[in-house]
């Protein structure tokens, strides 16, 4: 069905730097005591918001009904859901009668800020939305499907495509932990529930959130005041045909901010074509594969046994080698000790050799000197007579 297109608005979000605040939260000495006094504020503080999801969600905001309107369903943030996320039951704090919410209870204040800022920025055609973004993010993802096709997003679809492909059958409508909570469905003579935030006051329509609270949606909401669970009907979060037709009519009038996508629930995987083979061929192939499997298993076991035997043999050889090495080392040590004791001291042996060489040198020197003197005596007279003859003129 073609729901038509309307222009998207340019929104931004005030996202304060929570780095220092998160560091400060790490100094909480007793998290359980903090949780009892302040609820689950630390879990909200540590929530990692997926980029892009919030920007797409706010494009579906419907200012007429104060909710998020999709092609065949509506989602409404409620006091009960916010209280469950924050761990701060509304009934345990200041009674919901228009008293001091800013001091007594965070839940109506945070919900009121979200509704007021969305309504104001939508009426202005865009701008900066000021509210608790992590809380709104955690509320919305609790309603998104958890199927592998949606979570894994193997087709790499953008958030606008992923959200427009959902139908009311894909949404997770009810959290069973809300079943025992007291539902604030109206306030005194007001058919809606007024909220007071830090920026101003606004109301919202819990009549549109019956499925989220565990009750059926039979038809479009009216101005009838309902009090108590008995008037809401049995616990069965379904939408009847009359309500679904009304929502589709509203969606056609409201128009969608993004083009229509094929519903994810309608996308079916085509079955694989069977091979055109005879049963006998398949059985033969199966038998052959089993035989090959048995053969390889037998080889594997044989190799495993051989491996164990080699490991044991290697271990025995290592032990024997160590024993032989010890024996060789011991014998070498014994031989060294015995040989060193039988040999003369190196210093004494060298001294004898040096003394012998010195003695031989002295004897040779004396012998040479004696021979030189003998030769000189033999030739000395002849030399002197020849000298006299040469000098005589």
Phi and psi in degrees as a GROMACS rama.xvg file:
@    title "Ramachandran Plot"
@    xaxis  label "Phi"
@    yaxis  label "Psi"
@TYPE xy
-89.883  113.394  UNK-2
-92.1528  4.11425  UNK-3
77.581  170.186  UNK-4
-125.941  141.904  UNK-5
-124.802  157.725  UNK-6
-69.537  142.119  UNK-7
-80.7131  155.045  UNK-8
-102.857  152.163  UNK-9
-92.2018  102.957  UNK-10
-107.835  154.241  UNK-11
-136.565  169.378  UNK-12
-127.675  138.051  UNK-13
-80.0585  109.096  UNK-14
-116.502  93.4989  UNK-15
-66.0323  155.331  UNK-16
-74.3983  110.966  UNK-17
-95.5631  7.04811  UNK-18
-60.961  -48.6437  UNK-19
-68.7628  -36.9344  UNK-20
-66.3732  -37.4101  UNK-21
-67.241  -36.755  UNK-22
-62.7506  -40.4787  UNK-23
-64.2798  -35.6688  UNK-24
-66.7834  -22.0172  UNK-25
-70.1718  -12.7427  UNK-26
-90.7277  4.02121  UNK-27
-67.06  118.605  UNK-28
-75.8393  -36.4731  UNK-29
-127.532  88.9882  UNK-30
-59.7757  -35.1084  UNK-31
-65.7092  -42.6984  UNK-32
-65.1924  -39.6753  UNK-33
-62.5115  -40.4129  UNK-34
-65.6322  -38.6904  UNK-35
-65.3093  -33.8268  UNK-36
-89.0904  -31.6949  UNK-37
-126.419  5.57205  UNK-38
76.0055  -150.82  UNK-39
-97.2487  38.7438  UNK-40
-63.593  -33.3932  UNK-41
-66.1998  -36.8782  UNK-42
-68.8974  -34.8218  UNK-43
-67.1823  -39.5427  UNK-44
-64.1131  -36.3305  UNK-45
-89.1094  0.732023  UNK-46
-67.889  134.664  UNK-47
-97.4913  113.321  UNK-48
-82.861  126.89  UNK-49
-71.9224  127.095  UNK-50
-67.2536  134.538  UNK-51
100.092  -28.1416  UNK-52
-67.2478  -45.7723  UNK-53
-65.0192  -37.5522  UNK-54
-63.8389  -32.9193  UNK-55
-78.1335  -40.4927  UNK-56
-59.02  -46.4874  UNK-57
-66.6029  -17.9616  UNK-58
-67.6602  -20.5579  UNK-59
-91.4157  5.01081  UNK-60
-65.7596  131.069  UNK-61
-108.41  105.93  UNK-62
-68.3803  -22.1983  UNK-63
-71.2499  -43.1579  UNK-64
-105.835  3.32856  UNK-65
53.2002  52.2161  UNK-66
-153.556  -177.963  UNK-67
-104.028  114.059  UNK-68
-101.379  124.11  UNK-69
-113.159  176.397  UNK-70
-53.28  -38.6332  UNK-71
-138.24  22.3418  UNK-72
-160.889  166.411  UNK-73
-131.224  146.47  UNK-74
-123.646  135.815  UNK-75
-130.44  116.538  UNK-76
-64.1375  128.765  UNK-77
-117.772  162.138  UNK-78
-59.5808  -42.0295  UNK-79
-64.0648  -41.6164  UNK-80
-69.4253  -42.3042  UNK-81
-63.7594  -40.5215  UNK-82
-63.729  -38.2462  UNK-83
-67.9545  -39.2127  UNK-84
-67.7397  -36.4718  UNK-85
-85.2786  -15.0906  UNK-86
69.3944  28.2034  UNK-87
-126.539  91.5447  UNK-88
-59.7093  134.29  UNK-89
-63.3293  -37.9214  UNK-90
-68.3222  -19.0619  UNK-91
-84.979  -6.68999  UNK-92
-112.838  -151.42  UNK-93
-61.4301  131.151  UNK-94
-55.8658  144.788  UNK-95
-79.2333  82.1137  UNK-96
-137.636  24.0836  UNK-97
85.1225  19.699  UNK-98
-88.5186  -155.584  UNK-99
-79.499  89.7046  UNK-100
-74.0732  -34.902  UNK-101
-59.7042  -33.8857  UNK-102
-95.8648  -40.3634  UNK-103
-82.6239  -32.8361  UNK-104
-153.65  131.06  UNK-105
-78.2541  -24.9108  UNK-106
-62.7803  -57.5227  UNK-107
-60.6233  -32.4269  UNK-108
-64.9385  -48.5153  UNK-109
-66.0392  -40.2289  UNK-110
-67.1081  -40.6006  UNK-111
-64.0039  -40.0167  UNK-112
-60.8398  -40.6897  UNK-113
-64.7941  -50.0136  UNK-114
-64.3094  -43.4464  UNK-115
-64.779  -45.3183  UNK-116
-67.0894  -39.7997  UNK-117
-62.2443  -46.3393  UNK-118
-63.9314  -43.3857  UNK-119
-65.3668  -48.4691  UNK-120
-67.1869  -34.3838  UNK-121
-65.6958  -41.5285  UNK-122
-68.3215  -25.0993  UNK-123
-89.2159  -2.64947  UNK-124
83.2284  14.7208  UNK-125
136.064  -173.492  UNK-126
125.8  -168.293  UNK-127
-90.6367  123.514  UNK-128
-89.1323  126.468  UNK-129
-113.638  104.505  UNK-130
-163.934  -178.718  UNK-131
-80.6422  92.1398  UNK-132
-61.983  -44.5221  UNK-133
-59.417  -34.1891  UNK-134
-70.258  -43.9076  UNK-135
-63.173  -38.6257  UNK-136
-63.3371  -47.6579  UNK-137
-63.8776  -36.3411  UNK-138
-62.8544  -44.1876  UNK-139
-70.9633  -42.7079  UNK-140
-67.7006  -20.8259  UNK-141
-67.0675  -21.5879  UNK-142
-95.7313  -10.7469  UNK-143
-78.0732  149.518  UNK-144
-65.6462  151.019  UNK-145
-110.373  20.7233  UNK-146
-70.824  151.296  UNK-147
-57.108  -36.9287  UNK-148
-61.5664  -38.4923  UNK-149
-82.1818  -43.3524  UNK-150
-69.7683  -46.0749  UNK-151
-72.2793  -32.9595  UNK-152
50.0218  55.315  UNK-153
-65.1453  -21.7546  UNK-154
-83.8249  -1.71128  UNK-155
56.7436  45.5518  UNK-156
-76.5242  150.957  UNK-157
-75.848  163.947  UNK-158
-62.6784  -33.9282  UNK-159
-63.0556  -39.5842  UNK-160
-70.9478  -38.3934  UNK-161
-67.9296  -38.8677  UNK-162
-74.7455  -39.6359  UNK-163
-72.8495  -13.2893  UNK-164
-87.4084  -3.66502  UNK-165
-88.0467  149.168  UNK-166
-120.204  175.901  UNK-167
-64.465  -21.3059  UNK-168
-75.494  -18.8931  UNK-169
-86.9473  -19.8332  UNK-170
-76.6479  141.282  UNK-171
-86.0248  108.165  UNK-172
-85.5753  -44.2441  UNK-173
-127.452  136.302  UNK-174
-98.9156  120.289  UNK-175
-62.4999  -20.2289  UNK-176
-69.016  -11.6615  UNK-177
-88.7732  -5.60195  UNK-178
-63.5393  -32.5693  UNK-179
-94.1645  -0.171671  UNK-180
-79.984  150.653  UNK-181
-78.0113  128.05  UNK-182
-93.4012  128.538  UNK-183
-95.5332  99.9943  UNK-184
-97.3019  -24.9381  UNK-185
-155.645  176.018  UNK-186
-136.85  106.524  UNK-187
54.8059  -121.099  UNK-188
-90.0969  3.09877  UNK-189
-88.7513  132.41  UNK-190
-73.8644  -20.9603  UNK-191
-107.034  -179.672  UNK-192
-111.005  116.102  UNK-193
-77.2365  147.218  UNK-194
-131.086  143.225  UNK-195
-119.219  118.143  UNK-196
-111.715  -168.851  UNK-197
-76.743  -17.402  UNK-198
-105.915  -20.4824  UNK-199
164.163  -174.257  UNK-200
-108.839  150.875  UNK-201
-161.96  164.495  UNK-202
-121.217  166.078  UNK-203
-138.867  166.909  UNK-204
-108.656  91.245  UNK-205
-68.4745  -14.0991  UNK-206
-62.8684  -26.195  UNK-207
-82.4504  -6.84039  UNK-208
-107.62  22.916  UNK-209
-60.8496  -40.546  UNK-210
-63.6659  -38.3762  UNK-211
-66.6003  -26.0862  UNK-212
-94.2161  0.437613  UNK-213
98.3311  15.4702  UNK-214
-123.284  156.675  UNK-215
-74.6846  152.438  UNK-216
-108.59  106.369  UNK-217
-86.9491  -41.5381  UNK-218
-151.231  -179.416  UNK-219
-63.6715  150.992  UNK-220
-67.1814  151.945  UNK-221
-130.005  -171.076  UNK-222
-92.9261  11.3729  UNK-223
-73.5759  130.626  UNK-224
-81.7266  130.396  UNK-225
-115.086  137.586  UNK-226
-132.974  124.74  UNK-227
91.5134  160.316  UNK-228
-71.0303  -28.4996  UNK-229
-62.9719  -34.3145  UNK-230
-81.1177  -13.7171  UNK-231
-81.8807  -15.1352  UNK-232
99.8357  -179.679  UNK-233
-69.0379  157.123  UNK-234
-71.7438  99.2292  UNK-235
-161.323  99.8308  UNK-236
-82.4563  74.3806  UNK-237
-122.159  161.288  UNK-238
-116.859  122.439  UNK-239
-79.5585  169.391  UNK-240
-60.7533  -39.1389  UNK-241
-61.3317  -42.9692  UNK-242
-68.0904  -42.6135  UNK-243
-61.5323  -41.5955  UNK-244
-62.9967  -39.1421  UNK-245
-65.0269  -42.1146  UNK-246
-64.5901  -42.7118  UNK-247
-62.4072  -36.4932  UNK-248
-65.3144  -43.594  UNK-249
-61.4507  -41.8895  UNK-250
-64.0485  -36.9266  UNK-251
-65.1619  -39.9717  UNK-252
-72.2528  -38.7818  UNK-253
-74.4688  -33.0717  UNK-254
67.8135  154.765  UNK-255
-100.393  148.108  UNK-256
-79.0415  -12.7448  UNK-257
-133.412  156.066  UNK-258
-64.1562  152.807  UNK-259
-67.8962  135.419  UNK-260
-113.378  150.226  UNK-261
-60.0118  127.916  UNK-262
-55.1522  137.435  UNK-263
-64.0109  -33.0335  UNK-264
-68.3078  -19.3171  UNK-265
-89.3516  -11.0429  UNK-266
-79.9387  113.425  UNK-267
-117.873  146.224  UNK-268
-82.1407  125.293  UNK-269
-67.5014  136.193  UNK-270
-67.0242  146.704  UNK-271
-69.6933  138.518  UNK-272
-70.0411  131.835  UNK-273
-74.4983  142.482  UNK-274
-69.1523  139.927  UNK-275
-83.1142  78.6538  UNK-276
-128.867  151.651  UNK-277
-73.9677  155.481  UNK-278
-63.7365  -37.2414  UNK-279
-63.4802  -40.2366  UNK-280
-64.1871  -40.2165  UNK-281
-65.8442  -40.4704  UNK-282
-66.0095  -40.8624  UNK-283
-62.1331  -43.0417  UNK-284
-63.9378  -39.1144  UNK-285
-65.0244  -42.579  UNK-286
-62.1832  -41.858  UNK-287
-63.0139  -41.6217  UNK-288
-64.7903  -37.6606  UNK-289
-65.586  -41.9089  UNK-290
-62.5469  -43.2058  UNK-291
-62.3595  -39.1411  UNK-292
-62.7978  -45.667  UNK-293
-62.7918  -39.8138  UNK-294
-63.105  -45.7558  UNK-295
-67.6933  -34.3926  UNK-296
-65.066  -41.1905  UNK-297
-63.6635  -42.5659  UNK-298
-62.933  -39.5087  UNK-299
-62.4889  -45.1398  UNK-300
-65.012  -39.8747  UNK-301
-63.0677  -44.4287  UNK-302
-65.4987  -34.3046  UNK-303
-65.1795  -43.0513  UNK-304
-64.2476  -43.3896  UNK-305
-60.6689  -40.5262  UNK-306
-62.3403  -42.9899  UNK-307
-63.0833  -41.7951  UNK-308
-63.0602  -44.1928  UNK-309
-64.2504  -37.0953  UNK-310
-62.2105  -43.8729  UNK-311
-65.751  -43.6058  UNK-312
-63.2587  -41.4148  UNK-313
-63.3216  -38.1092  UNK-314
-65.2133  -41.8475  UNK-315
-63.8211  -41.4399  UNK-316
-65.5816  -38.8599  UNK-317
-61.6086  -40.0112  UNK-318
-64.6709  -42.9892  UNK-319
-64.1449  -41.7645  UNK-320
-62.0013  -42.5511  UNK-321
-62.1891  -40.8726  UNK-322
-63.5258  -46.2584  UNK-323
-64.0306  -39.8968  UNK-324
-62.5577  -38.5508  UNK-325
-63.5546  -42.3775  UNK-326
-64.3654  -46.2631  UNK-327
-59.9142  -44.1321  UNK-328
-61.7841  -40.8751  UNK-329
-64.8701  -44.5864  UNK-330
-64.8647  -41.383  UNK-331
-61.8128  -38.851  UNK-332
-65.2266  -40.9093  UNK-333
-65.6249  -43.5373  UNK-334
-62.6318  -39.3475  UNK-335
-64.3055  -40.9992  UNK-336
-66.0623  -44.4933  UNK-337
-66.7895  -41.6436  UNK-338
-67.7517  -36.7846  UNK-339
-68.2377  -30.2309  UNK-340
-77.0312  -31.6181  UNK-341
-82.7571  -27.7199  UNK-342
-79.3701  146.644  UNK-343
-67.4688  162.117  UNK-344
-67.4017  134.5  UNK-345
-54.9446  -36.5521  UNK-346
-69.2288  -39.8977  UNK-347
-68.5657  -44.8572  UNK-348
-60.626  -45.8821  UNK-349
-65.099  -35.4847  UNK-350
-62.9584  -41.6698  UNK-351
-63.0878  -42.0565  UNK-352
-63.6032  -43.8834  UNK-353
-64.1917  -43.299  UNK-354
-61.976  -40.8785  UNK-355
-62.5595  -43.0403  UNK-356
-65.2092  -39.807  UNK-357
-63.8611  -41.5781  UNK-358
-63.3577  -45.9301  UNK-359
-61.5317  -39.7022  UNK-360
-63.8313  -42.7144  UNK-361
-63.3611  -43.1223  UNK-362
-63.9234  -42.5608  UNK-363
-64.5896  -39.2354  UNK-364
-64.3574  -43.4207  UNK-365
-64.2488  -39.8862  UNK-366
-64.7485  -42.8621  UNK-367
-63.1774  -41.8316  UNK-368
-64.2567  -40.1592  UNK-369
-63.0574  -43.8503  UNK-370
-64.9231  -38.7303  UNK-371
-64.7535  -42.4113  UNK-372
-64.7401  -39.0384  UNK-373
-62.5713  -43.2663  UNK-374
-65.6438  -40.3105  UNK-375
-63.8402  -40.8976  UNK-376
-66.252  -33.1491  UNK-377
-70.3178  -40.0453  UNK-378
-102.131  0.526913  UNK-379
-67.8449  -46.6639  UNK-380
-63.2259  -44.1901  UNK-381
-60.1152  -36.6945  UNK-382
-66.9077  -40.9492  UNK-383
-69.5238  -38.5655  UNK-384
-67.6958  -38.1683  UNK-385
-65.6956  -34.3158  UNK-386
-65.1052  -38.0481  UNK-387
-67.6451  -40.583  UNK-388
-64.251  -38.601  UNK-389
-67.2222  -38.5177  UNK-390
-77.789  -21.1814  UNK-391
-74.792  127.148  UNK-392
